[in-house]
Amino acid sequence: MESLHRRWQLLLVAIVFCLCNVESKPSQVERIINGQNARPKQFPYQVGYDVEINKQWITMCGGTIIGKRTILTAAHCLDGTERIKIYLGAVDKSNSTETGQQIVIVEAGSYVIHEEWDLCEVVNDIALIKLPTDLEFNQYIQPAKLPEPNSLHADTNAIVSGWGKVNGGFFPSHLQYMNVITLSNKDCESLKDSNKKFYSHWLCTVSNVSGACFGDSGSPLAERNPDGSSTVIGIASFVSSTSCPVNSLNFFTRVSYFLTWIAQNTNE
């Protein structure tokens, strides 16, 4: 299983290299380095999902519940996938009897990828998964709020969570999270690779304590609200360095930029 997943990752890298004709590309966000174990009910909006490739389930990405039938995630996670197995209300994915955990399988085509998603430039990296039936919200499963239009979320305390690979190169069964501070567009642009164009719908974070790297793709960057709820402000997309040092830039799709697109493609 692990070797198949590794071959799939290498194939994706090869496709990016050939199609985009560049020497190096940003890495997909696939692990939280130096993260902390999440508690039950701490992130009820968080989902993780596996995708079916050659009739085998491969751990892939994360997402955010934003409605009774809608999950927000990254386009690069779903491009070309078959069925999707979604873990809801979970902290320990390996424990099928975990209180609050539910699993939903959706068929191929039960998702919408942004029509202007570009793998080479990593732009418009946003998608929606459509669930077959309404979710029943409880303490373990709750939607995150969407941000206000034109929200910039600069210099803001936020949280990244996910089940991506951790130090040692393995996928943890336990949900991880880290606290980060967002950057302004000006600061992010000044720190990024000078040879790469900067897009305003990117949202950046950086930390010298912990960081994201290769499986956390599609997972939420969220703000805590005074009433205890959370607002999803970003979708984990890519990092600035293939070696994923903790002080590398982490790039997210800015959710406030795509509110119209989300509304147009959500039937709730």
RAJO-V682109 format. One record per pair of residues at least 12 apart in sequence whose C-alpha atoms are under 8 Angstrom apart, sorted by the first residue. I is the first residue (numbers start at 0). J is the second residue. Records with the same first field share a line. If there is no record, write none. Layout:
I->J + J
This chain:
0->55 + 57
4->57 + 58
15->118 + 119
18->119
19->119
25->237 + 238 + 239 + 240 + 241
26->212 + 213 + 237 + 238 + 239 + 240 + 241
27->212 + 213 + 214 + 216 + 236 + 237 + 238
28->211 + 212 + 213 + 214 + 215 + 216 + 235 + 236 + 237 + 238 + 249
29->60 + 163 + 164 + 211 + 212 + 213 + 214 + 215 + 216
30->161 + 162 + 163 + 164 + 165 + 211 + 212 + 213 + 214 + 215
31->160 + 161 + 162 + 163 + 164 + 165 + 175 + 176 + 177 + 209 + 210 + 211 + 212 + 215
32->165 + 166 + 209 + 210 + 211 + 212 + 245
33->165 + 166 + 177 + 208 + 209 + 210
34->175 + 176 + 177 + 209 + 210
35->175 + 176 + 177
36->173 + 174 + 175 + 176
37->90 + 173 + 174 + 175 + 176
38->90
39->89 + 90 + 139
40->88 + 138 + 139 + 140
42->139
43->87 + 88 + 138 + 139 + 140 + 141 + 142
44->63 + 64 + 65 + 88 + 140 + 141 + 142 + 143
45->61 + 62 + 63 + 64 + 87 + 88 + 160 + 161 + 218 + 219
46->61 + 62 + 63 + 64 + 85 + 86 + 87 + 88 + 89 + 218
47->59 + 60 + 61 + 62 + 85 + 86 + 87 + 161 + 162 + 218
48->60 + 61 + 62 + 83 + 84 + 85 + 86
49->83 + 84 + 85
50->80 + 81 + 82 + 83 + 84
51->80 + 81 + 82 + 83 + 84
52->80 + 81
56->84
58->214
59->76 + 214 + 216
60->76 + 162 + 163 + 214 + 215 + 216 + 217 + 218
61->161 + 162 + 214 + 215 + 216 + 217 + 218 + 219
62->217 + 218 + 219 + 234
63->142 + 143 + 218 + 219 + 231
64->141 + 142 + 143
65->142 + 143 + 144 + 145
66->142 + 267
67->132 + 133 + 134 + 135 + 136 + 142 + 267
68->129 + 130 + 131 + 132 + 133 + 134 + 267
69->127 + 128 + 129 + 130 + 265
70->127 + 128 + 129 + 130
71->125 + 126 + 127 + 128 + 217 + 234
72->125 + 126 + 127 + 128 + 216 + 217 + 218 + 234
73->124 + 125 + 126 + 216 + 217 + 218 + 234 + 235 + 236
74->112 + 113 + 116 + 123 + 124 + 125 + 126 + 217
75->118 + 124 + 125
76->216 + 217
77->110 + 112 + 126
78->112
80->107
81->106 + 107 + 108
82->104 + 105 + 106 + 107
83->104 + 105 + 106 + 107
84->102 + 103 + 104 + 105
85->102 + 103 + 104 + 105
86->100 + 101 + 102 + 103
87->100 + 101 + 102 + 103 + 140
88->100 + 101 + 139 + 140
89->101 + 139 + 174
90->172 + 173 + 174
91->172 + 173 + 174
92->172 + 173 + 174
93->172
99->139 + 140
100->139
105->129 + 130 + 131
109->128 + 129 + 130
110->126 + 127 + 128 + 129
111->126 + 127 + 128 + 129 + 264
112->125 + 126 + 127
113->125 + 126
121->236
122->198
123->200 + 252
124->236 + 252
125->234 + 252
127->261 + 264
143->228 + 229 + 230 + 231
144->228 + 229 + 230 + 231
145->230 + 231 + 232 + 254 + 255 + 258
146->230 + 231 + 232 + 254 + 255
147->255
148->255 + 256 + 258
149->255 + 256
150->255
151->183 + 255
152->181 + 182 + 183 + 232
153->181 + 182 + 183 + 184
154->180 + 181 + 182 + 183
155->180 + 181 + 182
156->178 + 179 + 180 + 181 + 222
157->178 + 179 + 180 + 181 + 220 + 221 + 222 + 223
158->176 + 177 + 178 + 179 + 219 + 220 + 221 + 222
159->176 + 177 + 178 + 179 + 218 + 219 + 220 + 221
160->174 + 175 + 176 + 177 + 215 + 218 + 219 + 220
161->174 + 175 + 176 + 214 + 215 + 218 + 219
162->174 + 175 + 214 + 215
163->212 + 213 + 214 + 215 + 216
164->212 + 213 + 214 + 215
177->209 + 210
179->204 + 205 + 206
180->204 + 205 + 206
181->202 + 203 + 204 + 205
182->202 + 203 + 204 + 205
183->202 + 203
184->199 + 202 + 203
187->203 + 248
190->248
191->239 + 248
192->239
200->252 + 253 + 254 + 256
201->250 + 251 + 252 + 253
202->233 + 250 + 251 + 252 + 253
203->248 + 249 + 250 + 251
204->248 + 249 + 250
205->245 + 246 + 247 + 248 + 249
206->245 + 246 + 247
207->245 + 246
208->245 + 246
209->245 + 246
210->243 + 244 + 245 + 246 + 247 + 249
211->238 + 243 + 245 + 249
212->237 + 238 + 243
215->235
216->234 + 235 + 236 + 237
217->234 + 235 + 236
218->234 + 235
219->231 + 232 + 233 + 234 + 235
220->232 + 233 + 234 + 235 + 251
221->233
231->254
232->253 + 254 + 255
233->251 + 252 + 253 + 254
234->251 + 252 + 253 + 254
235->249 + 250 + 251 + 252
236->249 + 250 + 251 + 252
237->249 + 250 + 251
238->250
